[in-house]
């Protein structure tokens, strides 16, 4: 299979490969350099796990943003108490 490297250094991965590997934007990949080329592998990260666990809890984007802010504020307060 042939891919294309753009003038900006971006590599186009053929749609058939992306489908087989389950790569959906925005996806992260790991690259390993070999003597005669390189290997590209899907990289799982925390955010790519979204929707993989079933839950009866449903939050809107606004609710989720509020929860993240509250979590960050609480974490910051805890950090100052320990010092």
NUNUFI-263119 format. One record per residue: residue in one letter; x, y negated, z of N, C-alpha, C, O in turn; residue number from 1. Coordinates in steps of 0.05 Angstrom, whole numbers. Each point is the difference from the previous one (the first is absolute). Layout:
REM NUNUFI-263119
+----+--------+--------+--------+--------+--------+--------+--------+--------+--------+--------+--------+--------+-----+
! aa !   n_xx !   n_yy !   n_zz !  ca_xx !  ca_yy !  ca_zz !   c_xx !   c_yy !   c_zz !   o_xx !   o_yy !   o_zz !   i !
+----+--------+--------+--------+--------+--------+--------+--------+--------+--------+--------+--------+--------+-----+
!  a !      X !      Y !      Z !      X !      Y !      Z !      X !      Y !      Z !      X !      Y !      Z ! NUM !
...
+----+--------+--------+--------+--------+--------+--------+--------+--------+--------+--------+--------+--------+-----+
//
This chain:
REM NUNUFI-263119
+----+--------+--------+--------+--------+--------+--------+--------+--------+--------+--------+--------+--------+-----+
! aa !   n_xx !   n_yy !   n_zz !  ca_xx !  ca_yy !  ca_zz !   c_xx !   c_yy !   c_zz !   o_xx !   o_yy !   o_zz !   i !
+----+--------+--------+--------+--------+--------+--------+--------+--------+--------+--------+--------+--------+-----+
!  x !     17 !     24 !      0 !    -17 !    -24 !      0 !     18 !    -25 !      0 !     20 !      0 !     13 !   1 !
!  x !    -28 !    -20 !    -28 !     15 !    -24 !     -2 !    -14 !    -22 !     16 !    -24 !     -4 !     -3 !   2 !
!  x !     39 !    -11 !     18 !    -10 !    -23 !     15 !     13 !    -25 !    -12 !     18 !      1 !    -17 !   3 !
!  x !    -27 !    -24 !     26 !     11 !    -25 !     -9 !     10 !    -17 !     23 !    -12 !     -2 !     21 !   4 !
!  x !     36 !    -10 !    -25 !     11 !    -18 !     20 !     -3 !    -28 !    -12 !     10 !     -5 !    -22 !   5 !
!  x !    -23 !    -13 !     37 !     -4 !    -27 !    -10 !     25 !    -17 !      5 !     19 !      8 !     13 !   6 !
!  x !    -19 !    -33 !    -24 !     22 !    -18 !      3 !      3 !     -8 !     29 !     21 !    -10 !      8 !   7 !
!  x !    -41 !     14 !      8 !      1 !     -6 !     29 !      8 !     24 !     17 !      0 !     -1 !     24 !   8 !
!  x !      7 !     23 !    -38 !      9 !     24 !     15 !    -23 !     18 !     10 !      6 !     18 !     16 !   9 !
!  x !    -30 !    -23 !    -24 !    -22 !     16 !      9 !     -3 !     25 !    -18 !      2 !     -2 !    -25 !  10 !
!  x !     -6 !     25 !     37 !     -3 !     25 !    -14 !    -30 !      7 !     -2 !    -13 !      0 !     21 !  11 !
!  x !      4 !      6 !    -44 !    -28 !      9 !     -4 !      0 !     30 !      3 !     13 !     14 !    -15 !  12 !
!  x !    -29 !     -4 !     34 !     -3 !     28 !      4 !    -25 !      8 !    -16 !    -22 !    -11 !      4 !  13 !
!  x !     24 !     31 !    -22 !    -23 !      8 !    -16 !    -24 !      7 !     17 !      2 !     11 !     22 !  14 !
!  x !    -26 !    -18 !    -32 !    -25 !      5 !     15 !     -4 !     29 !      8 !    -10 !      6 !     21 !  15 !
!  x !     19 !     12 !    -38 !     -3 !     29 !      6 !     17 !      7 !     24 !     -9 !     17 !     17 !  16 !
!  x !     33 !    -28 !    -14 !     17 !      5 !     23 !    -13 !    -12 !     25 !      0 !     12 !     21 !  17 !
!  x !     -9 !    -37 !    -23 !    -13 !    -13 !     23 !    -23 !     16 !     10 !     -4 !      3 !     24 !  18 !
!  x !    -13 !      7 !    -42 !    -23 !     16 !      7 !      8 !     25 !     15 !    -11 !      7 !     20 !  19 !
!  x !     31 !      7 !    -31 !     10 !     25 !     13 !     11 !     -4 !     27 !     -2 !     16 !     18 !  20 !
!  x !     15 !    -40 !    -14 !     13 !     -6 !     26 !    -18 !    -15 !     19 !      7 !     -4 !     23 !  21 !
!  x !    -31 !     -3 !    -33 !    -18 !    -15 !     18 !      8 !    -28 !      5 !     -6 !    -12 !     21 !  22 !
!  x !     21 !      0 !    -40 !      9 !    -28 !      4 !    -21 !    -19 !    -10 !     -7 !     -1 !    -23 !  23 !
!  x !     -3 !    -15 !     42 !    -19 !    -21 !     -7 !     11 !    -26 !     11 !      9 !     -1 !     23 !  24 !
!  x !    -11 !    -20 !    -39 !     12 !    -26 !      9 !    -14 !    -11 !     25 !    -24 !      4 !      3 !  25 !
!  x !     38 !    -17 !     15 !     29 !     -3 !     -1 !     13 !     25 !     13 !     -5 !      5 !     24 !  26 !
!  x !     21 !      9 !    -38 !     13 !     24 !     10 !     30 !     -5 !      4 !     12 !    -16 !    -14 !  27 !
!  x !     -1 !     30 !     34 !     28 !     -1 !      5 !     12 !     26 !    -10 !    -12 !     21 !      1 !  28 !
!  x !     37 !    -22 !    -11 !     14 !     23 !     -9 !     28 !      0 !     12 !     11 !    -22 !      6 !  29 !
!  x !      1 !     45 !     -3 !     28 !      2 !      8 !     16 !      8 !    -25 !    -10 !     15 !    -17 !  30 !
!  x !     34 !    -26 !     14 !     17 !      6 !    -22 !     26 !     11 !     10 !     12 !    -11 !     19 !  31 !
!  x !     -3 !     32 !    -32 !     26 !     12 !      7 !     18 !      0 !    -24 !     -8 !     10 !    -22 !  32 !
!  x !     31 !    -22 !     25 !     19 !     -2 !    -22 !     16 !     26 !     -3 !     10 !     11 !     20 !  33 !
!  x !     -9 !      0 !    -44 !     16 !     24 !     -7 !     23 !     -8 !    -18 !      2 !    -23 !     -8 !  34 !
!  x !     15 !     41 !      2 !     23 !     -5 !    -18 !    -10 !     -8 !    -28 !     12 !    -18 !    -13 !  35 !
!  x !    -33 !     30 !      4 !     -9 !     -4 !    -28 !    -28 !    -12 !     -2 !    -13 !      2 !    -21 !  36 !
!  x !      3 !    -14 !     42 !    -27 !    -12 !      0 !    -10 !     -5 !     28 !     16 !     -5 !     18 !  37 !
!  x !    -42 !      6 !    -15 !    -12 !     -4 !     27 !    -26 !     15 !      2 !    -13 !      7 !    -20 !  38 !
!  x !      4 !     -3 !     45 !    -25 !     14 !      5 !    -18 !    -20 !     14 !      8 !    -16 !     17 !  39 !
!  x !    -34 !     16 !    -25 !    -20 !    -17 !     13 !    -20 !     18 !     13 !    -11 !     18 !    -12 !  40 !
!  x !      6 !    -24 !     38 !    -19 !     16 !     16 !    -20 !    -19 !     13 !      7 !    -22 !      7 !  41 !
!  x !    -32 !     31 !     -4 !    -19 !    -16 !     15 !     10 !     -4 !     29 !     11 !     19 !     12 !  42 !
!  x !    -16 !    -42 !      0 !      7 !     -5 !     27 !    -25 !     -6 !     16 !    -15 !    -19 !     -7 !  43 !
!  x !     10 !     35 !     27 !    -23 !     -5 !     17 !      7 !    -21 !     21 !     22 !      2 !     12 !  44 !
!  x !    -39 !    -20 !     -7 !      4 !    -19 !     23 !    -27 !     -2 !     14 !    -20 !     11 !     -8 !  45 !
!  x !     20 !    -25 !     30 !    -23 !     -3 !     17 !    -25 !    -10 !    -16 !    -21 !     11 !      3 !  46 !
!  x !     25 !    -31 !    -20 !    -23 !    -12 !    -14 !    -11 !     18 !    -21 !    -23 !     -3 !     -7 !  47 !
!  x !     39 !     22 !     -3 !    -10 !     18 !    -21 !    -19 !     21 !     12 !    -13 !     15 !    -15 !  48 !
!  x !     12 !    -13 !     42 !    -17 !     19 !     13 !    -29 !    -10 !      3 !    -17 !     15 !      9 !  49 !
!  x !     12 !    -39 !    -17 !    -27 !    -12 !      3 !    -21 !     18 !    -12 !      2 !      8 !    -23 !  50 !
!  x !    -23 !     -2 !     39 !    -22 !     16 !     -9 !      5 !     30 !      2 !    -18 !     16 !     -7 !  51 !
!  x !     41 !     -8 !     17 !      6 !     29 !      1 !    -12 !     13 !     25 !     -3 !     24 !      1 !  52 !
!  x !     -5 !    -40 !     19 !    -12 !     10 !     24 !    -30 !     -7 !      1 !     -7 !    -23 !     -6 !  53 !
!  x !    -10 !     42 !     12 !    -28 !     -6 !      1 !     -7 !    -13 !     27 !     10 !      7 !     21 !  54 !
!  x !    -28 !    -27 !    -22 !     -8 !    -14 !     24 !    -28 !    -11 !     -5 !     -8 !     -7 !    -22 !  55 !
!  x !     -7 !      5 !     44 !    -27 !    -12 !     -2 !      2 !    -30 !      3 !    -20 !    -14 !     -4 !  56 !
!  x !     44 !      3 !     12 !      4 !    -28 !      4 !      3 !    -14 !    -28 !     16 !     10 !    -16 !  57 !
!  x !    -30 !    -31 !     12 !      2 !    -15 !    -25 !      5 !    -29 !      7 !    -16 !    -13 !     13 !  58 !
!  x !     39 !      2 !    -22 !      7 !    -28 !      5 !      1 !    -15 !    -26 !     10 !     10 !    -20 !  59 !
!  x !    -21 !    -34 !     20 !      3 !    -17 !    -24 !     28 !    -11 !      0 !     15 !      3 !     19 !  60 !
!  x !     -7 !    -15 !    -42 !     26 !    -12 !     -2 !      4 !    -22 !     22 !     22 !     -2 !     11 !  61 !
!  x !    -43 !    -13 !     -6 !      2 !    -21 !     20 !      4 !     12 !     28 !     18 !     -9 !     15 !  62 !
!  x !    -33 !     30 !     -8 !      3 !     13 !     25 !     28 !     12 !      3 !     12 !     -1 !     22 !  63 !
!  x !     -2 !     13 !    -43 !     27 !     12 !      1 !     21 !    -21 !      4 !     19 !      4 !     15 !  64 !
!  x !    -21 !    -27 !    -29 !     19 !    -22 !      4 !      0 !    -10 !     29 !     21 !     -4 !     11 !  65 !
!  x !    -45 !      1 !      0 !     -3 !     -9 !     28 !     13 !     20 !     19 !     14 !     -8 !     19 !  66 !
!  x !    -18 !     34 !    -24 !     12 !     20 !     17 !     30 !      0 !     -2 !     14 !      3 !     20 !  67 !
!  x !     -3 !     -7 !    -44 !     29 !     -2 !     -3 !     12 !    -24 !     14 !     21 !      2 !     13 !  68 !
!  x !    -35 !    -25 !    -15 !     10 !    -24 !     14 !     -1 !      5 !     30 !     19 !     -7 !     14 !  69 !
!  x !    -41 !     17 !     -4 !     -2 !      6 !     29 !     21 !     19 !     10 !     12 !     -4 !     21 !  70 !
!  x !     -7 !     25 !    -37 !     21 !     19 !      7 !     27 !    -14 !      2 !     15 !      4 !     19 !  71 !
!  x !     -9 !    -20 !    -39 !     26 !    -15 !     -1 !      3 !    -19 !     24 !     21 !     -1 !     12 !  72 !
!  x !    -43 !    -13 !     -6 !      1 !    -18 !     23 !      4 !     15 !     26 !     16 !     -8 !     17 !  73 !
!  x !    -30 !     30 !    -14 !      2 !     17 !     24 !     29 !     11 !      3 !     11 !      1 !     22 !  74 !
!  x !      0 !      8 !    -44 !     27 !     11 !     -1 !     20 !    -22 !      8 !     19 !      6 !     15 !  75 !
!  x !    -23 !    -30 !    -25 !     18 !    -22 !      6 !     -1 !     -7 !     30 !     20 !     -5 !     13 !  76 !
!  x !    -44 !      5 !     -1 !     -3 !     -5 !     28 !     13 !     21 !     17 !     13 !     -6 !     20 !  77 !
!  x !    -16 !     31 !    -28 !     13 !     22 !     15 !     30 !     -2 !     -1 !     14 !      6 !     19 !  78 !
!  x !     -4 !    -14 !    -42 !     29 !     -3 !     -3 !     12 !    -21 !     18 !     22 !      3 !     10 !  79 !
!  x !    -37 !    -25 !     -6 !     11 !    -21 !     18 !     -2 !      7 !     29 !     15 !     -9 !     16 !  80 !
!  x !    -34 !     27 !     -9 !     -3 !      9 !     28 !     24 !     17 !      9 !      7 !      0 !     23 !  81 !
!  x !      4 !     15 !    -42 !     21 !     19 !      6 !     27 !    -13 !      2 !     20 !     13 !      8 !  82 !
!  x !    -17 !    -39 !    -15 !     26 !    -13 !      1 !      2 !    -20 !     21 !     20 !    -13 !      4 !  83 !
+----+--------+--------+--------+--------+--------+--------+--------+--------+--------+--------+--------+--------+-----+
//
